[in-house]
Each structure stands twice: as C-alpha cells, then as structure tokens.
C-alpha cells in the first residue's frame, strides 16, 4: 500500500475550491443552493427507519459547505466509496443517548452544543480552555477515513477537522506527559442515556502521546462539509481511524495530558474485550466474535477487514512486536 | 346451544385472524420497508429485526401456558403452537439473511463466522431446535412420538435460553439481554409444578369471587 501524506487525503483542488467558496461566502444564499444542489440528497436516496431529519438550523450550517463532489472526493485513497450521508446521520453508536443505533439521531436533536468549551490541561506548560469557535479557527481539512466499529460494522466518512497535534502543540506538553486523556460531557439532562447507571459515565478515552501526535489523529468538527450533528459527536470529537470506533470519543469537554495510562470507560467495564489499544486487526478475534470481516453500512456483501484498518503503513511503526495480542484489545 | 356454538365459531375465527395478523404484521412491515428503500442498511436491519421479532414471538408462545393456567382461557393453548411456528418462520428469515445475503453463502467466510463466534453457535443451536420442533409440531408426529412428543417440545425452553445467550454474546454491552433472560427464567419457573399449582389456586379463588370467569369452559 502506498503511504498517505495528509495532503493526499483530500485533493488540493477541493481545499482550494472550498477556500474560494469561503471567500465568496457573502453569498450565503448561493451556498445554501449549492448544498442543496450537490449534496447527497436524503430524500432521493433513502428515507430511514426513523423520522426524517429535522432541517438544520442556520447557525449550524452557515460556516461550511460541501465541496463540489468530484470522483476523487467520493472515495477514500483505496477507492472505497463514501458511506451515504444519510447512513452516517442515522446509524450511530452513541450510548449517551440510547443503545439503539437507529434511535440516536432523533433523541439527540435537542442536544445543546453552544456554548461549548474544551478544557485542555494536565501536564502542559500552557493550559487553556478553548471555545468551540476557537477550535473551528484551526485550519479545517477534509479527511476521508474508514471507520471500523469493534462490533464489525464499518463506514467511510469525509470528516472535517484538524490534527490533534496542532492543539497539543499549542498547550506545550511537559516531558512527563506520556498519555492523553479525553472526556465526554456528563449531563444526564442533555444525554438521557447517562441515566443508565450500569455504565461508569462519563465516557473517557485515551491515547499514548505519540498516537495522539500522529498526523492521522483528527479532532473533527464536521463531516460531509457541515458541522457535526449531535448524533455524530457534536461539536467536537476525536477520530483515530486505525483503531476500533469506540476509541474515537465524541462530544469532548476535557483533554488532559497525563503520566499514567488513563482508564477508559470501556476498560473500566470490560478491559479484556475493549482495552486501551484497540488497534484493528482482522486476525485477532474479539473474545466473543471474529474481526475477520466487516459490514460496510449500505453495502450488500461483507468485506475483509484490513490490518490497522488499512493504515498499517502509517501507524504500524508505533507498535513494537506487532504479534502481541495486547495491541489489539 | 346452537347459537352459542355459532358465536363460539365466530369468536374463534376472529381470534385466528387477529393472531395471524399480528404475527404477520412485522413481515409485511419488513417487505414494505425493503420495497420502499426505507433501510439505511437492509442487511443489518433485516437481521436484527427478524431476530428480535422471532425472540418476542417465542417468548409470547412460552407465555401462553402460564397465562392459560392463570386465566383458564382455552384459546391460549392453541396460540402456543401458532406463535412458535411464526417464531420459526422469522428465525429462518434471520438465518437466510445472515448466511445468504450478508455472507453470500461463502463457505470460507461462513466457517469463520460460525465457529469463531460463540454467539452464532448459540443462535444456530437455538434455530436447529426450533427446526426440529416445527417439523414435529403436526398431529401425525404427535401421535408417532407419543409421550416423547411432550418431552421433545419442552426443548423450546432450551431454544429460548440459547436465543437469549445469543443476544447477550453479540451485544457490546451484554446486560442489554437481561430483560429477556429474566423473562425466560420467570416463564420457566411458572411451569414448575408447585409454582403452577399456586397460580391455578389463585385463579380458582378469583373464580369464586366472580361467578362467571370469561372463557372458562
């Protein structure tokens, strides 16, 4: 496989076209028309099991727009076609709302993502609380990533965001910092699924510092050219494409640099099945199911799962002794 | 008397229509959603929906005998077999979607899918029991098997327990299967003779208080 540079992940003309659009953004109406014209059209493709999507609010949608789709933007670097926007918006694992993947979209629509701040601290020189608008000021890139859930379903999603490393560099990690700990909002009014006390809320995830600094590790604020919807982890989430999906924590309010390996929520529940590393490997079965194949949502046939979800050339060097089972759960 | 029989026949017919209608409704809805493209991911949706419907019907079928013990409503005894057969119908759809649509009957992939995943083993075991019970559900087999028929049909509790295990093993958070597990345990407990006797006594006592218990024949 050819290694991917980040610049190759989104073809340059798409950045440029978006930039141009942004400059011409006085014409908000034109933007809206463009979105309507070239965006995937939920009505035309599929309705869903759930109620139709509520119309996005103006404030949610105004800042960004979909780049003109071209062939290269409709697939990842391996030629995998994008999962439809409709599927991305209606098939979600987000236990803070409900355990049912079809129920998240409707349950989460009232979720308040503004005001929203992310406190970055711990072992850093310059702890700082970022407002969500500060995070959107980082140069946003489109990255088409494969997403592989530990439960063996998968998607291909065009994210909008920026490498986490840029944020971390701004707060200057101390040399004692070895890991990064992320935390989701804890608010049982906003996230009704958190009333289920059988989970040790809040959702916590972690990465080793070098994983967090890796260029593929993305802090996403949008997908398909729009701001994130609540069901996808609005307003800001992590995307670590070579790990099982549960590592990509959603609706982040806190990022801490720490010395010890953080205990994630899933580790606290079941470290043998959902451990810290959780790197995708088709050859290492989950204790209860095989990881050899995956169901790409919207496709009719299973696909064989790729080592490190297809990102082995970029990330395998992070892990010495790849044969150890420990890296995969 | 003749009038009463005619009314009974009408009630029976109405009851049959309602029962079959209820059991077939999920199938109709499935076809509707499929034809009109209402599934984001048809394979996952059909597999999970047929599985859920099948387990629900199986549990309803198991609930018939305890409910009969409690109410004395005789039609419940007949519903037991009908509901069980519908559970088998949905489990067949469930299996065919899994093996045929999802895995394309690719034996190499299926081999892995079956034997590296204990939830699939539990599911297939449960399905095979239901297959045997469905085949032997006819009057002819009932006659041929004699007293063994009843013993064989009791395996339905094992099928239900395996189905619950199947659900528990495939969920990311297995405790989601807990309500089903509790339900199966309760339904099984209600069949234990001393417990069933207590339930029957409760009904008799109610029966005395209200002189015309409906459906008591």
Interface residues (C-beta under 8 A of the other chain):
Chain A: X45 X46 X47 X48 X49 X84 X86 X87 X90 X91 X93 X95 X99 X102 X150 X151 X153 X198 X199 X246 X269 X274 X285 X288 X289 X290 X292 X293 X295 X297 X298 X300 X301 X302
Chain B: X33 X36 X37 X38 X39 X40 X41 X42 X43 X44 X45 X101 X102 X103 X104 X109 X112 X113 X116 X117 X118 X119 X169 X170 X172 X173 X175 X176
